[in-house]
Amino acid sequence: MVKVALFVRLEAKPGKESAVESFLMSGLPLVMEEPVTTAWFGIRLGPTTFGIFDAFPDEAGRQAHLSGKVAAALMAKAGELFSTPPTIEKVDVLAAKLPG
C-alpha cells in the first residue's frame, strides 16, 4: 500500500519541450531499479508544463527516492531544461488502486 507521494511540477524552457519529454522517458529505467518506488509517472500537463508523480509505502521510501539517481539527474538538468526550478511537493496518499 502507498501512503506518501511526490508531485513535481516542471516548466520547460521555450524550445525544450521535446527534451523534457525525452528526459522523463529516460527516467523510467532508473526508477525500475528502485524497489520502494511503488508507482512512478512522467506526465505532461500542458504544452510546456510537465510533471512527475510517484508513490511510496512510507517516508523512508520517499527519502530514498529523493536521494536516488532520478532526483540527481533532475537537478543536474534543471538549469538546461526548465524555466524555473522544479517544484517538489510532498503529499499524502488518501486512497489508491494499484495492480497486484
C-alpha atoms as an extended CHARMM CRD file, in Angstrom:
* protein
*
       100  EXT
         1         1  MET       CA              0.0000000000        0.0000000000        0.0000000000  PROA      1               0.0000000000
         2         2  VAL       CA              1.1700000000        3.5170000000       -0.7350000000  PROA      2               0.0000000000
         3         3  LYS       CA              0.9240000000        6.1850000000        1.9150000000  PROA      3               0.0000000000
         4         4  VAL       CA              3.1050000000        9.0470000000        0.6810000000  PROA      4               0.0000000000
         5         5  ALA       CA              3.9750000000       10.5270000000       -2.6950000000  PROA      5               0.0000000000
         6         6  LEU       CA              5.7320000000       13.3040000000       -4.5280000000  PROA      6               0.0000000000
         7         7  PHE       CA              4.2810000000       15.6570000000       -7.1100000000  PROA      7               0.0000000000
         8         8  VAL       CA              6.9330000000       17.5080000000       -9.0890000000  PROA      8               0.0000000000
         9         9  ARG       CA              5.9210000000       20.3010000000      -11.4710000000  PROA      9               0.0000000000
        10        10  LEU       CA              8.3240000000       21.0840000000      -14.3100000000  PROA      10              0.0000000000
        11        11  GLU       CA              8.0850000000       24.0770000000      -16.6530000000  PROA      11              0.0000000000
        12        12  ALA       CA             10.1020000000       23.6190000000      -19.8500000000  PROA      12              0.0000000000
        13        13  LYS       CA             12.2000000000       26.4310000000      -21.2620000000  PROA      13              0.0000000000
        14        14  PRO       CA             10.9250000000       27.6120000000      -24.6540000000  PROA      14              0.0000000000
        15        15  GLY       CA             12.0110000000       25.1180000000      -27.3100000000  PROA      15              0.0000000000
        16        16  LYS       CA             12.9820000000       22.4650000000      -24.7260000000  PROA      16              0.0000000000
        17        17  GLU       CA              9.6330000000       20.6470000000      -24.5890000000  PROA      17              0.0000000000
        18        18  SER       CA             10.7830000000       17.5860000000      -26.5410000000  PROA      18              0.0000000000
        19        19  ALA       CA             13.9820000000       17.4150000000      -24.4710000000  PROA      19              0.0000000000
        20        20  VAL       CA             11.9210000000       17.4160000000      -21.2540000000  PROA      20              0.0000000000
        21        21  GLU       CA              9.6980000000       14.6740000000      -22.6760000000  PROA      21              0.0000000000
        22        22  SER       CA             12.7580000000       12.5900000000      -23.5600000000  PROA      22              0.0000000000
        23        23  PHE       CA             14.2590000000       13.2390000000      -20.1470000000  PROA      23              0.0000000000
        24        24  LEU       CA             11.1290000000       11.9520000000      -18.4140000000  PROA      24              0.0000000000
        25        25  MET       CA             11.0440000000        8.8530000000      -20.5950000000  PROA      25              0.0000000000
        26        26  SER       CA             14.7100000000        8.1660000000      -19.8110000000  PROA      26              0.0000000000
        27        27  GLY       CA             13.9050000000        8.2270000000      -16.0830000000  PROA      27              0.0000000000
        28        28  LEU       CA             11.7700000000        5.0990000000      -16.2170000000  PROA      28              0.0000000000
        29        29  PRO       CA             14.6640000000        2.5810000000      -16.3430000000  PROA      29              0.0000000000
        30        30  LEU       CA             16.2820000000        4.3180000000      -13.3610000000  PROA      30              0.0000000000
        31        31  VAL       CA             13.0810000000        4.1380000000      -11.3390000000  PROA      31              0.0000000000
        32        32  MET       CA             12.6590000000        0.4610000000      -12.2210000000  PROA      32              0.0000000000
        33        33  GLU       CA             15.7960000000       -0.1260000000      -10.1210000000  PROA      33              0.0000000000
        34        34  GLU       CA             14.1090000000        1.3780000000       -7.0320000000  PROA      34              0.0000000000
        35        35  PRO       CA             12.2020000000       -1.3680000000       -5.2210000000  PROA      35              0.0000000000
        36        36  VAL       CA             10.4700000000        1.0390000000       -2.8160000000  PROA      36              0.0000000000
        37        37  THR       CA              9.0840000000        3.2720000000       -5.5700000000  PROA      37              0.0000000000
        38        38  THR       CA              5.6440000000        1.6750000000       -5.8630000000  PROA      38              0.0000000000
        39        39  ALA       CA              4.3670000000        3.8520000000       -8.7210000000  PROA      39              0.0000000000
        40        40  TRP       CA              6.0290000000        6.4310000000      -10.9690000000  PROA      40              0.0000000000
        41        41  PHE       CA              4.5410000000        8.5610000000      -13.7160000000  PROA      41              0.0000000000
        42        42  GLY       CA              6.1540000000       11.0880000000      -16.0490000000  PROA      42              0.0000000000
        43        43  ILE       CA              3.2870000000       13.3250000000      -17.1720000000  PROA      43              0.0000000000
        44        44  ARG       CA              2.5050000000       16.2510000000      -19.4560000000  PROA      44              0.0000000000
        45        45  LEU       CA              0.0720000000       18.8060000000      -18.0380000000  PROA      45              0.0000000000
        46        46  GLY       CA              0.1360000000       21.2770000000      -20.9430000000  PROA      46              0.0000000000
        47        47  PRO       CA              2.2320000000       22.4760000000      -23.8750000000  PROA      47              0.0000000000
        48        48  THR       CA              5.2170000000       23.4230000000      -21.6910000000  PROA      48              0.0000000000
        49        49  THR       CA              4.2200000000       22.0150000000      -18.3000000000  PROA      49              0.0000000000
        50        50  PHE       CA              5.3120000000       18.5450000000      -17.2600000000  PROA      50              0.0000000000
        51        51  GLY       CA              5.4070000000       16.6390000000      -14.0270000000  PROA      51              0.0000000000
        52        52  ILE       CA              6.3650000000       13.5570000000      -12.1060000000  PROA      52              0.0000000000
        53        53  PHE       CA              4.0670000000       11.7460000000       -9.7140000000  PROA      53              0.0000000000
        54        54  ASP       CA              5.4870000000        8.8970000000       -7.6920000000  PROA      54              0.0000000000
        55        55  ALA       CA              4.2480000000        6.9820000000       -4.6820000000  PROA      55              0.0000000000
        56        56  PHE       CA              5.8760000000        5.0830000000       -1.8320000000  PROA      56              0.0000000000
        57        57  PRO       CA              4.8440000000        2.8400000000        1.0700000000  PROA      57              0.0000000000
        58        58  ASP       CA              6.4180000000        5.1250000000        3.6640000000  PROA      58              0.0000000000
        59        59  GLU       CA              8.6070000000        8.1550000000        4.3250000000  PROA      59              0.0000000000
        60        60  ALA       CA             11.8060000000        6.0790000000        4.1680000000  PROA      60              0.0000000000
        61        61  GLY       CA             10.9330000000        5.0420000000        0.6030000000  PROA      61              0.0000000000
        62        62  ARG       CA             10.2080000000        8.6210000000       -0.3980000000  PROA      62              0.0000000000
        63        63  GLN       CA             13.5070000000        9.8000000000        1.0740000000  PROA      63              0.0000000000
        64        64  ALA       CA             15.3990000000        7.0000000000       -0.6880000000  PROA      64              0.0000000000
        65        65  HSD       CA             13.9130000000        8.1480000000       -3.9810000000  PROA      65              0.0000000000
        66        66  LEU       CA             14.8100000000       11.7830000000       -3.2950000000  PROA      66              0.0000000000
        67        67  SER       CA             18.4050000000       10.6240000000       -2.7730000000  PROA      67              0.0000000000
        68        68  GLY       CA             18.3950000000        8.4270000000       -5.8820000000  PROA      68              0.0000000000
        69        69  LYS       CA             19.5160000000        8.6270000000       -9.4960000000  PROA      69              0.0000000000
        70        70  VAL       CA             16.3710000000       10.2220000000      -10.9240000000  PROA      70              0.0000000000
        71        71  ALA       CA             16.4360000000       13.0930000000       -8.4380000000  PROA      71              0.0000000000
        72        72  ALA       CA             20.1420000000       13.6460000000       -9.1180000000  PROA      72              0.0000000000
        73        73  ALA       CA             19.5390000000       13.6790000000      -12.8840000000  PROA      73              0.0000000000
        74        74  LEU       CA             16.6210000000       16.0860000000      -12.4460000000  PROA      74              0.0000000000
        75        75  MET       CA             18.7260000000       18.5720000000      -10.5180000000  PROA      75              0.0000000000
        76        76  ALA       CA             21.6550000000       18.1900000000      -12.9320000000  PROA      76              0.0000000000
        77        77  LYS       CA             19.4220000000       19.0740000000      -15.9110000000  PROA      77              0.0000000000
        78        78  ALA       CA             17.2830000000       21.7270000000      -14.1960000000  PROA      78              0.0000000000
        79        79  GLY       CA             19.2010000000       24.7550000000      -15.4700000000  PROA      79              0.0000000000
        80        80  GLU       CA             19.3110000000       23.4260000000      -19.0250000000  PROA      80              0.0000000000
        81        81  LEU       CA             15.7030000000       22.2410000000      -19.4030000000  PROA      81              0.0000000000
        82        82  PHE       CA             13.4610000000       24.2260000000      -17.0600000000  PROA      82              0.0000000000
        83        83  SER       CA             12.4710000000       27.8950000000      -16.9490000000  PROA      83              0.0000000000
        84        84  THR       CA             12.0040000000       27.7190000000      -13.1750000000  PROA      84              0.0000000000
        85        85  PRO       CA             13.3900000000       25.2910000000      -10.5910000000  PROA      85              0.0000000000
        86        86  PRO       CA             11.3210000000       22.0990000000      -10.2130000000  PROA      86              0.0000000000
        87        87  THR       CA              8.5780000000       22.4210000000       -7.6030000000  PROA      87              0.0000000000
        88        88  ILE       CA              8.6690000000       19.3150000000       -5.4000000000  PROA      88              0.0000000000
        89        89  GLU       CA              5.6310000000       18.7730000000       -3.1950000000  PROA      89              0.0000000000
        90        90  LYS       CA              5.4150000000       16.0300000000       -0.5710000000  PROA      90              0.0000000000
        91        91  VAL       CA              1.8600000000       14.7020000000       -0.4710000000  PROA      91              0.0000000000
        92        92  ASP       CA             -0.0840000000       12.1050000000        1.4950000000  PROA      92              0.0000000000
        93        93  VAL       CA             -1.9710000000        9.4260000000       -0.4300000000  PROA      93              0.0000000000
        94        94  LEU       CA             -5.5140000000        9.0880000000        0.8840000000  PROA      94              0.0000000000
        95        95  ALA       CA             -6.6920000000        6.3370000000       -1.4650000000  PROA      95              0.0000000000
        96        96  ALA       CA             -5.1060000000        4.3250000000       -4.2860000000  PROA      96              0.0000000000
        97        97  LYS       CA             -5.7990000000        1.4680000000       -6.6720000000  PROA      97              0.0000000000
        98        98  LEU       CA             -2.7040000000       -0.3870000000       -7.8030000000  PROA      98              0.0000000000
        99        99  PRO       CA             -2.2500000000       -3.6210000000       -9.7430000000  PROA      99              0.0000000000
       100       100  GLY       CA             -1.4870000000       -6.8000000000       -7.9190000000  PROA      100             0.0000000000
